[in-house]
Amino acid sequence: MTGASGGLGSALACHYAAPGIHITLWGRNEDRLARTASLCEAKGATTSVRAFGLTDHDRALSLLGEADAARPLDLVILNAGVSDIRPEGAVTERVEAVWEAALVNYAIPVALATEAASFMAGRRRGRIALIGSVAAHHDLPFATAYCSSKAGLARFSTCLHAAMTPSDVGVTLIEPSYIDTAMSRRLDGARPFLVTPEDAARRIARAIGRGQAVLVFPAVFLLLKFVSALMPRRIAHRLLRMARVKQNAR
Ligand SMILES: NC(=O)c1ccc[n+]([C@@H]2O[C@H](COP(=O)([O-])OP(=O)(O)OC[C@H]3O[C@@H](n4cnc5c(N)ncnc54)[C@H](OP(=O)(O)O)[C@@H]3O)[C@@H](O)[C@H]2O)c1
């Protein structure tokens, strides 16, 4: 599990924690990782913790190989993500933030999912879940890197689902809207249809268990996806440009 030090990752790890289950927890913040580990252990699971930055992709791939060699992975959840929006008054987002989003939200999970899929296909068993976002459905002018990295991840996930079905490896794309974690709390404004991380974890685990290709939640965002797809782009863009979204410092 990547992003196990974050709000959703911690809730997902706790959801799966039970006697006989081993959970490998990845993240950067050592204190929050240790907290997730102790919550999982209190529920009877065993854990391995690795604190490192995913942008060290060689390390990420080699740690994935080590984890699979130690205990063949049944489920890989690629949950880590970063979000950022255009600074107030600026025309574009910051180049460093765009680069980070491309790596953490798209390139690294794509590489890790591909490696995990190759291990699992050899055993004809396993599941992979990728955490995208409903932001992938819209052309948000103030969050171009977040939307596009999650849109790329979404297409990758459904392609991988198509590729892996004959090998009995499940691939599930999760597209949530607002979850009450540090990421959404940074936004200065309303968070309609907010769900708790625990509720999100339950919905996600259910979709993974069913082998669902895509889960969008809450369902109202599925409706918004279709409305946005049907709306003439010129009108959608005009409306989206009117949105005033701000974020607080990390
Ligand atoms: N919260 C929402 O409203 C919302 C909505 C839609 C989708 N999502 C998606 O849900 C996922 C989980 O986000 P969250 O809400 O739980 O946010 P969060 O609490 O901010 O957690 C983000 C996680 O990603 C990890 N991460 C970020 N950059 C990393 C890097 N370079 N290397 C390694 N780990 C890194 C963080 O690690 P450290 O904290 O240890 O640095 C943290 O564990 C993300 O993919 C996000 O895009 C969230």
The ligand as an SDF file (V2000), in Angstrom:
LIG
                    3D

 48 52  0  0  0  0  0  0  0  0999 V2000
   -8.9430   13.5960   -0.1160 N   0  0  0  0  0  0  0  0  0  0  0  0
   -9.6960   13.7290   -1.1820 C   0  0  0  0  0  0  0  0  0  0  0  0
  -10.6650   14.5120   -1.1860 O   0  0  0  0  0  0  0  0  0  0  0  0
   -9.3870   12.9300   -2.4190 C   0  0  0  0  0  0  0  0  0  0  0  0
  -10.3100   12.9770   -3.4740 C   0  0  0  0  0  0  0  0  0  0  0  0
  -10.0580   12.2350   -4.6250 C   0  0  0  0  0  0  0  0  0  0  0  0
   -8.9320   11.4550   -4.7020 C   0  0  0  0  0  0  0  0  0  0  0  0
   -8.0450   11.4300   -3.6580 N   0  0  0  0  0  0  0  0  0  0  0  0
   -6.8490   10.5970   -3.8090 C   0  0  0  0  0  0  0  0  0  0  0  0
   -6.7410    9.7320   -2.6890 O   0  0  0  0  0  0  0  0  0  0  0  0
   -5.3690    9.3900   -2.4980 C   0  0  0  0  0  0  0  0  0  0  0  0
   -5.0140    9.5220   -1.0320 C   0  0  0  0  0  0  0  0  0  0  0  0
   -5.0420   10.8780   -0.6710 O   0  0  0  0  0  0  0  0  0  0  0  0
   -5.4820   11.3720    0.7950 P   0  0  0  0  0  0  0  0  0  0  0  0
   -6.7800   12.0290    0.6420 O   0  0  0  0  0  0  0  0  0  0  0  0
   -5.3110   10.2730    1.7710 O   0  0  0  0  0  0  0  0  0  0  0  0
   -4.3970   12.5130    1.0220 O   0  0  0  0  0  0  0  0  0  0  0  0
   -3.2300   12.6490    2.0980 P   0  0  0  0  0  0  0  0  0  0  0  0
   -3.7600   12.4230    3.4660 O   0  0  0  0  0  0  0  0  0  0  0  0
   -2.5580   13.9380    1.7730 O   0  0  0  0  0  0  0  0  0  0  0  0
   -2.2560   11.4280    1.7560 O   0  0  0  0  0  0  0  0  0  0  0  0
   -1.4160   11.4240    0.6230 C   0  0  0  0  0  0  0  0  0  0  0  0
   -0.4550   10.2620    0.7590 C   0  0  0  0  0  0  0  0  0  0  0  0
    0.4100   10.2310   -0.3800 O   0  0  0  0  0  0  0  0  0  0  0  0
    1.7610   10.1500    0.0850 C   0  0  0  0  0  0  0  0  0  0  0  0
    2.6880   10.7950   -0.8450 N   0  0  0  0  0  0  0  0  0  0  0  0
    2.5660   11.9900   -1.4560 C   0  0  0  0  0  0  0  0  0  0  0  0
    3.6720   12.2530   -2.1760 N   0  0  0  0  0  0  0  0  0  0  0  0
    4.5000   11.1990   -1.9990 C   0  0  0  0  0  0  0  0  0  0  0  0
    5.8060   10.8900   -2.4760 C   0  0  0  0  0  0  0  0  0  0  0  0
    6.5010   11.7180   -3.2970 N   0  0  0  0  0  0  0  0  0  0  0  0
    6.3600    9.7270   -2.0910 N   0  0  0  0  0  0  0  0  0  0  0  0
    5.6960    8.8770   -1.2630 C   0  0  0  0  0  0  0  0  0  0  0  0
    4.4660    9.1090   -0.7760 N   0  0  0  0  0  0  0  0  0  0  0  0
    3.8840   10.2650   -1.1460 C   0  0  0  0  0  0  0  0  0  0  0  0
    1.7390   10.8930    1.4040 C   0  0  0  0  0  0  0  0  0  0  0  0
    2.8930   10.5410    2.1390 O   0  0  0  0  0  0  0  0  0  0  0  0
    3.4970   11.4960    3.3270 P   0  0  0  0  0  0  0  0  0  0  0  0
    2.3150   12.1630    3.9710 O   0  0  0  0  0  0  0  0  0  0  0  0
    4.1520   10.5090    4.2240 O   0  0  0  0  0  0  0  0  0  0  0  0
    4.4050   12.4520    2.6680 O   0  0  0  0  0  0  0  0  0  0  0  0
    0.4350   10.3970    2.0050 C   0  0  0  0  0  0  0  0  0  0  0  0
    0.6280    9.1220    2.5760 O   0  0  0  0  0  0  0  0  0  0  0  0
   -4.5740   10.2980   -3.4410 C   0  0  0  0  0  0  0  0  0  0  0  0
   -4.1960    9.5810   -4.5910 O   0  0  0  0  0  0  0  0  0  0  0  0
   -5.5620   11.3870   -3.7990 C   0  0  0  0  0  0  0  0  0  0  0  0
   -5.2860   11.9820   -5.0410 O   0  0  0  0  0  0  0  0  0  0  0  0
   -8.2500   12.1400   -2.5240 C   0  0  0  0  0  0  0  0  0  0  0  0
  1  2  1  0
  2  3  2  0
  2  4  1  0
  4  5  1  0
  4 48  2  0
  5  6  2  0
  6  7  1  0
  7  8  2  0
  8  9  1  0
  8 48  1  0
  9 10  1  0
  9 46  1  0
 10 11  1  0
 11 12  1  0
 11 44  1  0
 12 13  1  0
 13 14  1  0
 14 15  2  0
 14 16  1  0
 14 17  1  0
 17 18  1  0
 18 19  2  0
 18 20  1  0
 18 21  1  0
 21 22  1  0
 22 23  1  0
 23 24  1  0
 23 42  1  0
 24 25  1  0
 25 26  1  0
 25 36  1  0
 26 27  1  0
 26 35  1  0
 27 28  2  0
 28 29  1  0
 29 30  1  0
 29 35  2  0
 30 31  1  0
 30 32  2  0
 32 33  1  0
 33 34  2  0
 34 35  1  0
 36 37  1  0
 36 42  1  0
 37 38  1  0
 38 39  2  0
 38 40  1  0
 38 41  1  0
 42 43  1  0
 44 45  1  0
 44 46  1  0
 46 47  1  0
M  CHG  2   8   1  16  -1
M  END
$$$$
